[in-house]
């Protein structure tokens, strides 16, 4: 699914999922088997491969929901 990553004014990373009309704060980031795993405040875990470092935000990326 496509998600948009951006920074909130308080500096926290925010994920927006348009198909679900969901906007949640990232509470944890860790390395995964194919990329980076982001844990959202609602408990979702999204795996994003090929995430550029340093992050250039806002950007739209392809994510896979794993939990």
mmCIF file of the N, C-alpha and C atoms, coordinates in Angstrom:
data_MODEL
# 
_entry.id   MODEL 
# 
loop_
_atom_site.group_PDB 
_atom_site.id 
_atom_site.type_symbol 
_atom_site.label_atom_id 
_atom_site.label_alt_id 
_atom_site.label_comp_id 
_atom_site.label_asym_id 
_atom_site.label_entity_id 
_atom_site.label_seq_id 
_atom_site.pdbx_PDB_ins_code 
_atom_site.Cartn_x 
_atom_site.Cartn_y 
_atom_site.Cartn_z 
_atom_site.occupancy 
_atom_site.B_iso_or_equiv 
_atom_site.pdbx_formal_charge 
_atom_site.auth_seq_id 
_atom_site.auth_comp_id 
_atom_site.auth_asym_id 
_atom_site.auth_atom_id 
_atom_site.pdbx_PDB_model_num 
ATOM 1   N N  . UNK A 1 1  ? 0.839  -1.163 0.000  1.00 0.00 ? 1  UNK A N  1 
ATOM 2   C CA . UNK A 1 1  ? 0.000  0.000  0.000  1.00 0.00 ? 1  UNK A CA 1 
ATOM 3   C C  . UNK A 1 1  ? 0.888  1.233  0.000  1.00 0.00 ? 1  UNK A C  1 
ATOM 4   N N  . UNK A 1 2  ? 0.379  2.295  -0.545 1.00 0.00 ? 2  UNK A N  1 
ATOM 5   C CA . UNK A 1 2  ? 1.120  3.557  -0.568 1.00 0.00 ? 2  UNK A CA 1 
ATOM 6   C C  . UNK A 1 2  ? 0.851  4.323  0.722  1.00 0.00 ? 2  UNK A C  1 
ATOM 7   N N  . UNK A 1 3  ? 1.919  4.832  1.306  1.00 0.00 ? 3  UNK A N  1 
ATOM 8   C CA . UNK A 1 3  ? 1.803  5.659  2.510  1.00 0.00 ? 3  UNK A CA 1 
ATOM 9   C C  . UNK A 1 3  ? 2.645  6.913  2.327  1.00 0.00 ? 3  UNK A C  1 
ATOM 10  N N  . UNK A 1 4  ? 2.243  7.973  3.016  1.00 0.00 ? 4  UNK A N  1 
ATOM 11  C CA . UNK A 1 4  ? 3.015  9.215  2.970  1.00 0.00 ? 4  UNK A CA 1 
ATOM 12  C C  . UNK A 1 4  ? 3.682  9.416  4.320  1.00 0.00 ? 4  UNK A C  1 
ATOM 13  N N  . UNK A 1 5  ? 4.967  9.715  4.285  1.00 0.00 ? 5  UNK A N  1 
ATOM 14  C CA . UNK A 1 5  ? 5.736  10.002 5.496  1.00 0.00 ? 5  UNK A CA 1 
ATOM 15  C C  . UNK A 1 5  ? 5.981  11.503 5.564  1.00 0.00 ? 5  UNK A C  1 
ATOM 16  N N  . UNK A 1 6  ? 5.815  12.047 6.765  1.00 0.00 ? 6  UNK A N  1 
ATOM 17  C CA . UNK A 1 6  ? 6.107  13.468 6.975  1.00 0.00 ? 6  UNK A CA 1 
ATOM 18  C C  . UNK A 1 6  ? 6.470  13.680 8.429  1.00 0.00 ? 6  UNK A C  1 
ATOM 19  N N  . UNK A 1 7  ? 6.995  14.842 8.743  1.00 0.00 ? 7  UNK A N  1 
ATOM 20  C CA . UNK A 1 7  ? 7.321  15.200 10.130 1.00 0.00 ? 7  UNK A CA 1 
ATOM 21  C C  . UNK A 1 7  ? 6.232  16.126 10.661 1.00 0.00 ? 7  UNK A C  1 
ATOM 22  N N  . UNK A 1 8  ? 5.799  15.871 11.872 1.00 0.00 ? 8  UNK A N  1 
ATOM 23  C CA . UNK A 1 8  ? 4.844  16.737 12.555 1.00 0.00 ? 8  UNK A CA 1 
ATOM 24  C C  . UNK A 1 8  ? 5.606  17.964 13.041 1.00 0.00 ? 8  UNK A C  1 
ATOM 25  N N  . UNK A 1 9  ? 4.891  19.001 13.407 1.00 0.00 ? 9  UNK A N  1 
ATOM 26  C CA . UNK A 1 9  ? 5.559  20.215 13.884 1.00 0.00 ? 9  UNK A CA 1 
ATOM 27  C C  . UNK A 1 9  ? 6.362  19.984 15.158 1.00 0.00 ? 9  UNK A C  1 
ATOM 28  N N  . UNK A 1 10 ? 6.000  18.941 15.933 1.00 0.00 ? 10 UNK A N  1 
ATOM 29  C CA . UNK A 1 10 ? 6.768  18.629 17.140 1.00 0.00 ? 10 UNK A CA 1 
ATOM 30  C C  . UNK A 1 10 ? 7.977  17.741 16.846 1.00 0.00 ? 10 UNK A C  1 
ATOM 31  N N  . UNK A 1 11 ? 8.194  17.386 15.558 1.00 0.00 ? 11 UNK A N  1 
ATOM 32  C CA . UNK A 1 11 ? 9.373  16.628 15.162 1.00 0.00 ? 11 UNK A CA 1 
ATOM 33  C C  . UNK A 1 11 ? 9.173  15.135 15.021 1.00 0.00 ? 11 UNK A C  1 
ATOM 34  N N  . UNK A 1 12 ? 7.994  14.617 15.389 1.00 0.00 ? 12 UNK A N  1 
ATOM 35  C CA . UNK A 1 12 ? 7.730  13.181 15.293 1.00 0.00 ? 12 UNK A CA 1 
ATOM 36  C C  . UNK A 1 12 ? 7.386  12.791 13.867 1.00 0.00 ? 12 UNK A C  1 
ATOM 37  N N  . UNK A 1 13 ? 7.771  11.577 13.492 1.00 0.00 ? 13 UNK A N  1 
ATOM 38  C CA . UNK A 1 13 ? 7.466  11.042 12.176 1.00 0.00 ? 13 UNK A CA 1 
ATOM 39  C C  . UNK A 1 13 ? 6.006  10.601 12.146 1.00 0.00 ? 13 UNK A C  1 
ATOM 40  N N  . UNK A 1 14 ? 5.281  11.005 11.085 1.00 0.00 ? 14 UNK A N  1 
ATOM 41  C CA . UNK A 1 14 ? 3.863  10.694 10.920 1.00 0.00 ? 14 UNK A CA 1 
ATOM 42  C C  . UNK A 1 14 ? 3.690  9.886  9.643  1.00 0.00 ? 14 UNK A C  1 
ATOM 43  N N  . UNK A 1 15 ? 2.831  8.861  9.694  1.00 0.00 ? 15 UNK A N  1 
ATOM 44  C CA . UNK A 1 15 ? 2.489  8.051  8.526  1.00 0.00 ? 15 UNK A CA 1 
ATOM 45  C C  . UNK A 1 15 ? 1.027  8.293  8.201  1.00 0.00 ? 15 UNK A C  1 
ATOM 46  N N  . UNK A 1 16 ? 0.730  8.589  6.922  1.00 0.00 ? 16 UNK A N  1 
ATOM 47  C CA . UNK A 1 16 ? -0.646 8.761  6.474  1.00 0.00 ? 16 UNK A CA 1 
ATOM 48  C C  . UNK A 1 16 ? -0.959 7.687  5.436  1.00 0.00 ? 16 UNK A C  1 
ATOM 49  N N  . UNK A 1 17 ? -2.031 6.906  5.686  1.00 0.00 ? 17 UNK A N  1 
ATOM 50  C CA . UNK A 1 17 ? -2.485 5.867  4.769  1.00 0.00 ? 17 UNK A CA 1 
ATOM 51  C C  . UNK A 1 17 ? -3.786 6.370  4.157  1.00 0.00 ? 17 UNK A C  1 
ATOM 52  N N  . UNK A 1 18 ? -3.739 6.768  2.881  1.00 0.00 ? 18 UNK A N  1 
ATOM 53  C CA . UNK A 1 18 ? -4.897 7.395  2.243  1.00 0.00 ? 18 UNK A CA 1 
ATOM 54  C C  . UNK A 1 18 ? -6.086 6.441  2.124  1.00 0.00 ? 18 UNK A C  1 
ATOM 55  N N  . UNK A 1 19 ? -5.855 5.194  1.751  1.00 0.00 ? 19 UNK A N  1 
ATOM 56  C CA . UNK A 1 19 ? -6.962 4.256  1.553  1.00 0.00 ? 19 UNK A CA 1 
ATOM 57  C C  . UNK A 1 19 ? -7.740 3.997  2.837  1.00 0.00 ? 19 UNK A C  1 
ATOM 58  N N  . UNK A 1 20 ? -7.102 4.141  3.974  1.00 0.00 ? 20 UNK A N  1 
ATOM 59  C CA . UNK A 1 20 ? -7.751 3.926  5.271  1.00 0.00 ? 20 UNK A CA 1 
ATOM 60  C C  . UNK A 1 20 ? -8.093 5.243  5.962  1.00 0.00 ? 20 UNK A C  1 
ATOM 61  N N  . UNK A 1 21 ? -7.721 6.383  5.341  1.00 0.00 ? 21 UNK A N  1 
ATOM 62  C CA . UNK A 1 21 ? -7.863 7.692  5.953  1.00 0.00 ? 21 UNK A CA 1 
ATOM 63  C C  . UNK A 1 21 ? -7.319 7.669  7.382  1.00 0.00 ? 21 UNK A C  1 
ATOM 64  N N  . UNK A 1 22 ? -6.082 7.163  7.490  1.00 0.00 ? 22 UNK A N  1 
ATOM 65  C CA . UNK A 1 22 ? -5.440 6.938  8.778  1.00 0.00 ? 22 UNK A CA 1 
ATOM 66  C C  . UNK A 1 22 ? -4.160 7.756  8.863  1.00 0.00 ? 22 UNK A C  1 
ATOM 67  N N  . UNK A 1 23 ? -4.019 8.496  9.931  1.00 0.00 ? 23 UNK A N  1 
ATOM 68  C CA . UNK A 1 23 ? -2.790 9.249  10.187 1.00 0.00 ? 23 UNK A CA 1 
ATOM 69  C C  . UNK A 1 23 ? -2.346 8.918  11.596 1.00 0.00 ? 23 UNK A C  1 
ATOM 70  N N  . UNK A 1 24 ? -1.158 8.315  11.716 1.00 0.00 ? 24 UNK A N  1 
ATOM 71  C CA . UNK A 1 24 ? -0.659 7.876  13.018 1.00 0.00 ? 24 UNK A CA 1 
ATOM 72  C C  . UNK A 1 24 ? 0.805  8.246  13.179 1.00 0.00 ? 24 UNK A C  1 
ATOM 73  N N  . UNK A 1 25 ? 1.194  8.438  14.427 1.00 0.00 ? 25 UNK A N  1 
ATOM 74  C CA . UNK A 1 25 ? 2.578  8.738  14.772 1.00 0.00 ? 25 UNK A CA 1 
ATOM 75  C C  . UNK A 1 25 ? 3.381  7.441  14.847 1.00 0.00 ? 25 UNK A C  1 
ATOM 76  N N  . UNK A 1 26 ? 4.628  7.503  14.418 1.00 0.00 ? 26 UNK A N  1 
ATOM 77  C CA . UNK A 1 26 ? 5.537  6.361  14.522 1.00 0.00 ? 26 UNK A CA 1 
ATOM 78  C C  . UNK A 1 26 ? 6.107  6.347  15.934 1.00 0.00 ? 26 UNK A C  1 
ATOM 79  N N  . UNK A 1 27 ? 5.917  5.211  16.631 1.00 0.00 ? 27 UNK A N  1 
ATOM 80  C CA . UNK A 1 27 ? 6.401  5.106  18.009 1.00 0.00 ? 27 UNK A CA 1 
ATOM 81  C C  . UNK A 1 27 ? 7.670  4.272  18.115 1.00 0.00 ? 27 UNK A C  1 
ATOM 82  N N  . UNK A 1 28 ? 8.008  3.510  17.050 1.00 0.00 ? 28 UNK A N  1 
ATOM 83  C CA . UNK A 1 28 ? 9.217  2.690  17.073 1.00 0.00 ? 28 UNK A CA 1 
ATOM 84  C C  . UNK A 1 28 ? 9.692  2.444  15.647 1.00 0.00 ? 28 UNK A C  1 
ATOM 85  N N  . UNK A 1 29 ? 10.996 2.447  15.472 1.00 0.00 ? 29 UNK A N  1 
ATOM 86  C CA . UNK A 1 29 ? 11.617 2.110  14.184 1.00 0.00 ? 29 UNK A CA 1 
ATOM 87  C C  . UNK A 1 29 ? 12.688 1.072  14.455 1.00 0.00 ? 29 UNK A C  1 
ATOM 88  N N  . UNK A 1 30 ? 12.722 0.021  13.612 1.00 0.00 ? 30 UNK A N  1 
ATOM 89  C CA . UNK A 1 30 ? 13.772 -0.991 13.766 1.00 0.00 ? 30 UNK A CA 1 
ATOM 90  C C  . UNK A 1 30 ? 14.066 -1.602 12.405 1.00 0.00 ? 30 UNK A C  1 
ATOM 91  N N  . UNK A 1 31 ? 15.257 -2.178 12.249 1.00 0.00 ? 31 UNK A N  1 
ATOM 92  C CA . UNK A 1 31 ? 15.586 -2.828 10.984 1.00 0.00 ? 31 UNK A CA 1 
ATOM 93  C C  . UNK A 1 31 ? 14.785 -4.112 10.811 1.00 0.00 ? 31 UNK A C  1 
ATOM 94  N N  . UNK A 1 32 ? 14.391 -4.382 9.569  1.00 0.00 ? 32 UNK A N  1 
ATOM 95  C CA . UNK A 1 32 ? 13.670 -5.607 9.242  1.00 0.00 ? 32 UNK A CA 1 
ATOM 96  C C  . UNK A 1 32 ? 14.449 -6.418 8.232  1.00 0.00 ? 32 UNK A C  1 
ATOM 97  N N  . UNK A 1 33 ? 13.859 -7.505 7.753  1.00 0.00 ? 33 UNK A N  1 
ATOM 98  C CA . UNK A 1 33 ? 14.550 -8.371 6.795  1.00 0.00 ? 33 UNK A CA 1 
ATOM 99  C C  . UNK A 1 33 ? 14.684 -7.719 5.427  1.00 0.00 ? 33 UNK A C  1 
ATOM 100 N N  . UNK A 1 34 ? 13.701 -6.905 5.041  1.00 0.00 ? 34 UNK A N  1 
ATOM 101 C CA . UNK A 1 34 ? 13.726 -6.281 3.712  1.00 0.00 ? 34 UNK A CA 1 
ATOM 102 C C  . UNK A 1 34 ? 13.831 -4.770 3.771  1.00 0.00 ? 34 UNK A C  1 
ATOM 103 N N  . UNK A 1 35 ? 13.937 -4.201 4.932  1.00 0.00 ? 35 UNK A N  1 
ATOM 104 C CA . UNK A 1 35 ? 13.992 -2.752 5.053  1.00 0.00 ? 35 UNK A CA 1 
ATOM 105 C C  . UNK A 1 35 ? 13.801 -2.333 6.490  1.00 0.00 ? 35 UNK A C  1 
ATOM 106 N N  . UNK A 1 36 ? 13.079 -1.242 6.699  1.00 0.00 ? 36 UNK A N  1 
ATOM 107 C CA . UNK A 1 36 ? 12.838 -0.718 8.032  1.00 0.00 ? 36 UNK A CA 1 
ATOM 108 C C  . UNK A 1 36 ? 11.401 -1.020 8.437  1.00 0.00 ? 36 UNK A C  1 
ATOM 109 N N  . UNK A 1 37 ? 11.203 -1.403 9.702  1.00 0.00 ? 37 UNK A N  1 
ATOM 110 C CA . UNK A 1 37 ? 9.874  -1.665 10.233 1.00 0.00 ? 37 UNK A CA 1 
ATOM 111 C C  . UNK A 1 37 ? 9.481  -0.490 11.125 1.00 0.00 ? 37 UNK A C  1 
ATOM 112 N N  . UNK A 1 38 ? 8.336  0.103  10.813 1.00 0.00 ? 38 UNK A N  1 
ATOM 113 C CA . UNK A 1 38 ? 7.806  1.211  11.588 1.00 0.00 ? 38 UNK A CA 1 
ATOM 114 C C  . UNK A 1 38 ? 6.607  0.716  12.382 1.00 0.00 ? 38 UNK A C  1 
ATOM 115 N N  . UNK A 1 39 ? 6.582  0.965  13.677 1.00 0.00 ? 39 UNK A N  1 
ATOM 116 C CA . UNK A 1 39 ? 5.435  0.627  14.515 1.00 0.00 ? 39 UNK A CA 1 
ATOM 117 C C  . UNK A 1 39 ? 4.658  1.906  14.760 1.00 0.00 ? 39 UNK A C  1 
ATOM 118 N N  . UNK A 1 40 ? 3.364  1.873  14.445 1.00 0.00 ? 40 UNK A N  1 
ATOM 119 C CA . UNK A 1 40 ? 2.515  3.045  14.593 1.00 0.00 ? 40 UNK A CA 1 
ATOM 120 C C  . UNK A 1 40 ? 1.842  3.045  15.963 1.00 0.00 ? 40 UNK A C  1 
ATOM 121 N N  . UNK A 1 41 ? 1.328  4.193  16.360 1.00 0.00 ? 41 UNK A N  1 
ATOM 122 C CA . UNK A 1 41 ? 0.692  4.344  17.663 1.00 0.00 ? 41 UNK A CA 1 
ATOM 123 C C  . UNK A 1 41 ? -0.526 3.431  17.819 1.00 0.00 ? 41 UNK A C  1 
ATOM 124 N N  . UNK A 1 42 ? -1.185 3.052  16.718 1.00 0.00 ? 42 UNK A N  1 
ATOM 125 C CA . UNK A 1 42 ? -2.367 2.182  16.797 1.00 0.00 ? 42 UNK A CA 1 
ATOM 126 C C  . UNK A 1 42 ? -1.992 0.697  16.818 1.00 0.00 ? 42 UNK A C  1 
ATOM 127 N N  . UNK A 1 43 ? -0.693 0.372  16.783 1.00 0.00 ? 43 UNK A N  1 
ATOM 128 C CA . UNK A 1 43 ? -0.239 -1.009 16.844 1.00 0.00 ? 43 UNK A CA 1 
ATOM 129 C C  . UNK A 1 43 ? 0.139  -1.619 15.509 1.00 0.00 ? 43 UNK A C  1 
ATOM 130 N N  . UNK A 1 44 ? -0.197 -0.964 14.403 1.00 0.00 ? 44 UNK A N  1 
ATOM 131 C CA . UNK A 1 44 ? 0.189  -1.482 13.084 1.00 0.00 ? 44 UNK A CA 1 
ATOM 132 C C  . UNK A 1 44 ? 1.702  -1.493 12.958 1.00 0.00 ? 44 UNK A C  1 
ATOM 133 N N  . UNK A 1 45 ? 2.222  -2.491 12.226 1.00 0.00 ? 45 UNK A N  1 
ATOM 134 C CA . UNK A 1 45 ? 3.635  -2.523 11.863 1.00 0.00 ? 45 UNK A CA 1 
ATOM 135 C C  . UNK A 1 45 ? 3.719  -2.519 10.350 1.00 0.00 ? 45 UNK A C  1 
ATOM 136 N N  . UNK A 1 46 ? 4.484  -1.581 9.808  1.00 0.00 ? 46 UNK A N  1 
ATOM 137 C CA . UNK A 1 46 ? 4.662  -1.444 8.372  1.00 0.00 ? 46 UNK A CA 1 
ATOM 138 C C  . UNK A 1 46 ? 6.128  -1.653 8.036  1.00 0.00 ? 46 UNK A C  1 
ATOM 139 N N  . UNK A 1 47 ? 6.386  -2.465 7.009  1.00 0.00 ? 47 UNK A N  1 
ATOM 140 C CA . UNK A 1 47 ? 7.757  -2.664 6.541  1.00 0.00 ? 47 UNK A CA 1 
ATOM 141 C C  . UNK A 1 47 ? 7.941  -1.881 5.251  1.00 0.00 ? 47 UNK A C  1 
ATOM 142 N N  . UNK A 1 48 ? 8.982  -1.065 5.240  1.00 0.00 ? 48 UNK A N  1 
ATOM 143 C CA . UNK A 1 48 ? 9.276  -0.220 4.082  1.00 0.00 ? 48 UNK A CA 1 
ATOM 144 C C  . UNK A 1 48 ? 10.679 -0.546 3.605  1.00 0.00 ? 48 UNK A C  1 
ATOM 145 N N  . UNK A 1 49 ? 10.783 -0.965 2.340  1.00 0.00 ? 49 UNK A N  1 
ATOM 146 C CA . UNK A 1 49 ? 12.102 -1.253 1.771  1.00 0.00 ? 49 UNK A CA 1 
ATOM 147 C C  . UNK A 1 49 ? 12.570 -0.039 0.965  1.00 0.00 ? 49 UNK A C  1 
ATOM 148 N N  . UNK A 1 50 ? 13.855 0.047  0.768  1.00 0.00 ? 50 UNK A N  1 
ATOM 149 C CA . UNK A 1 50 ? 14.467 1.123  -0.025 1.00 0.00 ? 50 UNK A CA 1 
ATOM 150 C C  . UNK A 1 50 ? 14.141 2.511  0.508  1.00 0.00 ? 50 UNK A C  1 
ATOM 151 N N  . UNK A 1 51 ? 14.168 2.670  1.814  1.00 0.00 ? 51 UNK A N  1 
ATOM 152 C CA . UNK A 1 51 ? 13.929 3.976  2.418  1.00 0.00 ? 51 UNK A CA 1 
ATOM 153 C C  . UNK A 1 51 ? 15.235 4.753  2.400  1.00 0.00 ? 51 UNK A C  1 
ATOM 154 N N  . UNK A 1 52 ? 15.213 5.905  1.745  1.00 0.00 ? 52 UNK A N  1 
ATOM 155 C CA . UNK A 1 52 ? 16.421 6.712  1.603  1.00 0.00 ? 52 UNK A CA 1 
ATOM 156 C C  . UNK A 1 52 ? 16.845 7.275  2.957  1.00 0.00 ? 52 UNK A C  1 
ATOM 157 N N  . UNK A 1 53 ? 18.132 7.301  3.188  1.00 0.00 ? 53 UNK A N  1 
ATOM 158 C CA . UNK A 1 53 ? 18.688 7.904  4.395  1.00 0.00 ? 53 UNK A CA 1 
ATOM 159 C C  . UNK A 1 53 ? 19.646 8.997  3.973  1.00 0.00 ? 53 UNK A C  1 
ATOM 160 N N  . UNK A 1 54 ? 19.598 10.188 4.499  1.00 0.00 ? 54 UNK A N  1 
ATOM 161 C CA . UNK A 1 54 ? 18.608 10.673 5.444  1.00 0.00 ? 54 UNK A CA 1 
ATOM 162 C C  . UNK A 1 54 ? 17.254 10.865 4.763  1.00 0.00 ? 54 UNK A C  1 
ATOM 163 N N  . UNK A 1 55 ? 16.193 10.821 5.548  1.00 0.00 ? 55 UNK A N  1 
ATOM 164 C CA . UNK A 1 55 ? 14.837 10.958 5.017  1.00 0.00 ? 55 UNK A CA 1 
ATOM 165 C C  . UNK A 1 55 ? 14.630 12.339 4.418  1.00 0.00 ? 55 UNK A C  1 
ATOM 166 N N  . UNK A 1 56 ? 14.064 12.352 3.215  1.00 0.00 ? 56 UNK A N  1 
ATOM 167 C CA . UNK A 1 56 ? 13.652 13.609 2.587  1.00 0.00 ? 56 UNK A CA 1 
ATOM 168 C C  . UNK A 1 56 ? 12.139 13.617 2.640  1.00 0.00 ? 56 UNK A C  1 
ATOM 169 N N  . UNK A 1 57 ? 11.601 14.465 3.491  1.00 0.00 ? 57 UNK A N  1 
ATOM 170 C CA . UNK A 1 57 ? 10.159 14.453 3.753  1.00 0.00 ? 57 UNK A CA 1 
ATOM 171 C C  . UNK A 1 57 ? 9.500  15.723 3.270  1.00 0.00 ? 57 UNK A C  1 
ATOM 172 N N  . UNK A 1 58 ? 8.250  15.699 2.900  1.00 0.00 ? 58 UNK A N  1 
ATOM 173 C CA . UNK A 1 58 ? 7.372  14.528 2.835  1.00 0.00 ? 58 UNK A CA 1 
ATOM 174 C C  . UNK A 1 58 ? 7.682  13.689 1.596  1.00 0.00 ? 58 UNK A C  1 
ATOM 175 N N  . UNK A 1 59 ? 7.374  12.400 1.687  1.00 0.00 ? 59 UNK A N  1 
ATOM 176 C CA . UNK A 1 59 ? 7.539  11.503 0.555  1.00 0.00 ? 59 UNK A CA 1 
ATOM 177 C C  . UNK A 1 59 ? 6.535  10.371 0.629  1.00 0.00 ? 59 UNK A C  1 
ATOM 178 N N  . UNK A 1 60 ? 6.167  9.846  -0.539 1.00 0.00 ? 60 UNK A N  1 
ATOM 179 C CA . UNK A 1 60 ? 5.254  8.715  -0.630 1.00 0.00 ? 60 UNK A CA 1 
ATOM 180 C C  . UNK A 1 60 ? 6.063  7.476  -0.953 1.00 0.00 ? 60 UNK A C  1 
ATOM 181 N N  . UNK A 1 61 ? 5.813  6.400  -0.194 1.00 0.00 ? 61 UNK A N  1 
ATOM 182 C CA . UNK A 1 61 ? 6.567  5.168  -0.354 1.00 0.00 ? 61 UNK A CA 1 
ATOM 183 C C  . UNK A 1 61 ? 5.600  3.987  -0.359 1.00 0.00 ? 61 UNK A C  1 
ATOM 184 N N  . UNK A 1 62 ? 6.083  2.852  -0.810 1.00 0.00 ? 62 UNK A N  1 
ATOM 185 C CA . UNK A 1 62 ? 5.332  1.596  -0.784 1.00 0.00 ? 62 UNK A CA 1 
ATOM 186 C C  . UNK A 1 62 ? 5.640  0.891  0.525  1.00 0.00 ? 62 UNK A C  1 
ATOM 187 N N  . UNK A 1 63 ? 4.586  0.487  1.246  1.00 0.00 ? 63 UNK A N  1 
ATOM 188 C CA . UNK A 1 63 ? 4.747  -0.180 2.536  1.00 0.00 ? 63 UNK A CA 1 
ATOM 189 C C  . UNK A 1 63 ? 3.948  -1.468 2.545  1.00 0.00 ? 63 UNK A C  1 
ATOM 190 N N  . UNK A 1 64 ? 4.401  -2.401 3.360  1.00 0.00 ? 64 UNK A N  1 
ATOM 191 C CA . UNK A 1 64 ? 3.721  -3.693 3.520  1.00 0.00 ? 64 UNK A CA 1 
ATOM 192 C C  . UNK A 1 64 ? 3.340  -3.835 4.991  1.00 0.00 ? 64 UNK A C  1 
ATOM 193 N N  . UNK A 1 65 ? 2.047  -4.060 5.235  1.00 0.00 ? 65 UNK A N  1 
ATOM 194 C CA . UNK A 1 65 ? 1.582  -4.219 6.617  1.00 0.00 ? 65 UNK A CA 1 
ATOM 195 C C  . UNK A 1 65 ? 1.908  -5.640 7.071  1.00 0.00 ? 65 UNK A C  1 
ATOM 196 N N  . UNK A 1 66 ? 2.647  -5.755 8.173  1.00 0.00 ? 66 UNK A N  1 
ATOM 197 C CA . UNK A 1 66 ? 3.031  -7.075 8.658  1.00 0.00 ? 66 UNK A CA 1 
ATOM 198 C C  . UNK A 1 66 ? 2.335  -7.426 9.972  1.00 0.00 ? 66 UNK A C  1 
ATOM 199 N N  . UNK A 1 67 ? 1.737  -6.478 10.632 1.00 0.00 ? 67 UNK A N  1 
ATOM 200 C CA . UNK A 1 67 ? 0.974  -6.776 11.865 1.00 0.00 ? 67 UNK A CA 1 
ATOM 201 C C  . UNK A 1 67 ? -0.040 -5.686 12.125 1.00 0.00 ? 67 UNK A C  1 
# 
